[in-house]
Amino acid sequence: MREACLIGGEWVTAERWMEVDDPATGAIIGRVPMMDAAATGRAIAAAQAAMGEWAARPAKARADILRRFFDLVRANRAALADLMVAEQGKPRAEALGEIDYAASFLEWFAEEARRAYGEIVPAHAADKRIMVLKQPVGVVAAITPWNFPAAMVTRKIAPAVAAGCGVVVKPAPQTPFTALALAALGEEAGLPPGLLNVVTGDAAEIGGVLTASPIVRKISFTGSTGVGALLYGQSAATIKKLSLELGGNAPFIVFDDADLDAAVEGAMASKFRNAGQTCVCANRIYVQGAVYDAFVERLTHAVEGLSVGAGTEEGVSIGPLIDAAAVAKVERHIADAMALGGRVLAGGERHARGGRFFQPTVIRDVTPAMLITREETFGPVAPVIRFDTEAEVVAMANATDFGLAAYFYARDMSRIWRVAEAIEAGIIGVNTGLISTEVAPFGGVKMSGLGREGSHHGLDDYLELKYVCLGLD
Ligand code: ADP
């Protein structure tokens, strides 16, 4: 745990500080410096200075260091998970899972670093030869959220560093310690000083410097759609490349031919992971009329079996929400649903433990008019909506500005193809509630974002194409 930022290979502090608390208790666990605009500029300059020599190294040499970084994250798995539980609140088993997921991006992009193949193109004239080179995009700024404090950092820095880019990371103010610990491991793995920088402080001030800088050629952001749109606008003047992984409003559809027990299990996994605080969490559960009552009953039973508590406690499946505002939003969505005819079957209120703990909740008789189906709730609430026909549910699923993940349970093969093709989302889970893996392209359509992270496509987002036309004598 470092109470300092990494800039140009030095661990530095500032006169002003910001405190970080434990969402389970509200107790202050530490503080990080508030770096100013000048310090952010130094981080950008350091990334630029370091990346020339780094990009010139053979891909295998970069891959070896990324691989060592992977090994170090794995070796420090338990300590990283404990740090994450302290600042983020998720159950320890989930934190360990996230560290493995975070590490997987380091391993994957260590492998992909060696496969940034260019092309030789059949030329348009007998005396010409055409080659396409892939080169690093330039300095990358990575702005990351609090819900996955490790994985969202490695999912950006691993492809950037693999491609040969220097990076400036601005982690979320709620969870900076995980990002700083990862940077310390990167340093230990042998990343050259200045290649990877981490800057904490005022988001708008640092974001302003990162987006205004002509040296920063790419912004990779995961967070809210509002901030994503702001960064998109701020990046216009310098024509940056952008990867934006923004909000979702995931539909989870259960057709009447589905395996109901599997659907309940998938809904539980998708809805309640990280206490519902993920951008791919099921936000609207649609169930076909014939199986509606049976599904709701089984889901309620499963939700009643969840245990709420601090992430450090044994057997806990739902930790606290990140802050008071998150609790207030969940309450607002439930109150609105109840006012419009929704019936709460489980939970519905703050947990008796107080603080930021909330009871896992099931609401039935939910309709598309309710706030809970239109906004991302980002909490442990499962709203269940009845539908009749496939056409109707596809229309409802697509009636949103967002398009990140969508899920459905069905067994009819023709229906599976039809619905998978008709739903407007970047990621579709069919008969599964868990879709995150480093080997597949993660990202959204519509207002859920731009670009894809992970998979072999993930490296391309950090590479530019350069076409070389060679004239022969
Ligand atoms: P959330 O609502 O989940 O906290 P945000 O989009 O506010 O999502 O935060 C995601 C990341 O964006 C965090 O690192 C946060 O500090 C950062 N952020 C918030 N506002 C700005 C801004 N104006 N400029 C740059 N980064 C910002």
Residues whose N, C-alpha, C, O or C-beta is under 5 A from the ligand:
A	BS01	ADP	I143 T144 P145 K170 P171 A172 P173 A203 A204 G207 T222 G223 S224 V227
